[in-house]
Amino acid sequence: MFFTILGLLGVAINLIAYGLLSTGRMRADEMRYQLINILGTTGILLSLIPQWNLPIFISNAAWLLIGIVGLARIIRLRRA
């Protein structure tokens, strides 16, 4: 049950972030947007521990990688 709740929280976090992005309340080049996506996606990935699902893993691993790359880009641009 713990992992199901973790996954549902991850989904909610990602949907809220995407909703904020789509309504212009958040920008994709903001660190907080990338961090929220990374947090939500991590919750979804952890929810796969008790019940494996390869398609969900692949899509969320890609989502996580995109978030990490975006975050690294933001950090690099801030240092420049």
Backbone hydrogen bonds, N-H to C=O, Kabsch-Sander energy under -0.5 kcal/mol:
donor,donor_aa,acceptor,acceptor_aa,energy
5,I,1,M,-2.3
6,L,2,F,-2.3
7,G,3,F,-2.4
8,L,4,T,-2.5
9,L,5,I,-2.5
10,G,6,L,-2.1
11,V,7,G,-2.4
12,A,8,L,-2.5
13,I,9,L,-2.8
14,N,10,G,-2.4
15,L,11,V,-2.6
16,I,12,A,-2.5
17,A,13,I,-2.4
18,Y,14,N,-2.5
19,G,15,L,-2.5
20,L,16,I,-2.6
21,L,17,A,-2.2
22,S,18,Y,-2.8
23,T,19,G,-1.7
24,G,21,L,-1.2
25,R,20,L,-2.0
26,M,20,L,-1.3
30,E,27,R,-1.6
34,Q,30,E,-1.6
35,L,31,M,-2.6
36,I,32,R,-2.4
37,N,33,Y,-2.2
38,I,34,Q,-2.4
39,L,35,L,-2.5
40,G,36,I,-2.7
41,T,37,N,-2.6
42,T,38,I,-2.1
43,G,39,L,-1.9
44,I,40,G,-1.9
45,L,41,T,-2.7
46,L,42,T,-2.6
47,S,43,G,-1.4
48,L,45,L,-1.4
49,I,46,L,-1.6
57,F,53,N,-2.3
58,I,54,L,-2.8
59,S,55,P,-2.3
60,N,56,I,-2.2
61,A,57,F,-2.8
62,A,58,I,-2.2
63,W,59,S,-1.9
64,L,60,N,-2.6
65,L,61,A,-2.4
66,I,62,A,-2.6
67,G,63,W,-2.2
68,I,64,L,-2.5
69,V,65,L,-2.6
70,G,66,I,-2.6
71,L,67,G,-2.5
72,A,68,I,-2.6
73,R,69,V,-2.3
74,I,70,G,-2.1
75,I,71,L,-2.5
76,R,72,A,-2.7
77,L,73,R,-2.5
78,R,74,I,-2.0
79,R,75,I,-1.6
80,A,76,R,-1.1
